[in-house]
Amino acid sequence: MNNSEVIAKVSEKSGVNADDCQKVLEAFEDVLSEELSNSKDISGAFDKFFNVLSFLKNKKR
């Protein structure tokens, strides 16, 4: 799935227009990238990534 497909799917499921979805997903990518680059080791990076995914999954419920 490429970036355009992700944006279209998120837009479809959320009811939010594609332009706004794109802005949010780009901001999320920037934040995640910054957090991962600030990790001291690969284990820390995976822990941060897992925590973000877990948070998002729990918010969905």
C-alpha positions as CSV (number, residue, x, y, z in Angstrom):
1,M,0.0,0.0,0.0
2,N,1.5,3.3,-1.0
3,N,1.1,6.7,0.6
4,S,-1.8,7.8,-1.6
5,E,-3.7,4.6,-0.9
6,V,-3.2,5.0,2.9
7,I,-4.5,8.6,2.7
8,A,-7.5,7.5,0.6
9,K,-8.4,4.6,3.0
10,V,-8.0,6.8,6.1
11,S,-10.2,9.5,4.5
12,E,-12.8,6.9,3.6
13,K,-12.9,5.3,7.1
14,S,-12.8,8.6,9.0
15,G,-15.0,10.8,6.9
16,V,-12.2,13.4,6.9
17,N,-11.2,14.9,3.6
18,A,-8.0,13.6,1.9
19,D,-6.1,16.9,2.2
20,D,-6.6,16.9,6.0
21,C,-5.7,13.3,6.3
22,Q,-2.5,13.9,4.3
23,K,-1.5,16.7,6.6
24,V,-2.1,14.6,9.7
25,L,-0.3,11.6,8.4
26,E,2.7,13.7,7.3
27,A,2.9,15.2,10.8
28,F,2.6,11.8,12.4
29,E,5.5,10.6,10.2
30,D,7.6,13.5,11.2
31,V,6.9,13.0,14.9
32,L,7.6,9.3,14.7
33,S,10.8,9.8,12.7
34,E,12.1,12.3,15.3
35,E,11.3,10.0,18.2
36,L,13.0,7.0,16.5
37,S,16.1,9.1,15.6
38,N,16.3,10.2,19.3
39,S,16.4,6.6,20.5
40,K,19.7,5.5,21.8
41,D,19.5,1.9,20.4
42,I,17.4,-0.2,18.1
43,S,15.6,-1.8,21.0
44,G,14.5,1.7,22.2
45,A,13.4,2.6,18.7
46,F,11.2,-0.6,18.5
47,D,9.8,0.1,22.0
48,K,8.7,3.6,20.9
49,F,7.2,2.4,17.7
50,F,5.3,-0.4,19.5
51,N,4.1,2.1,22.1
52,V,2.7,4.4,19.4
53,L,1.0,1.6,17.6
54,S,-0.5,0.3,20.9
55,F,-1.7,3.7,21.7
56,L,-3.4,4.1,18.4
57,K,-5.0,0.7,18.5
58,N,-6.4,1.4,22.0
59,K,-7.8,4.8,20.9
60,K,-9.7,3.1,18.1
61,R,-11.7,1.0,20.6
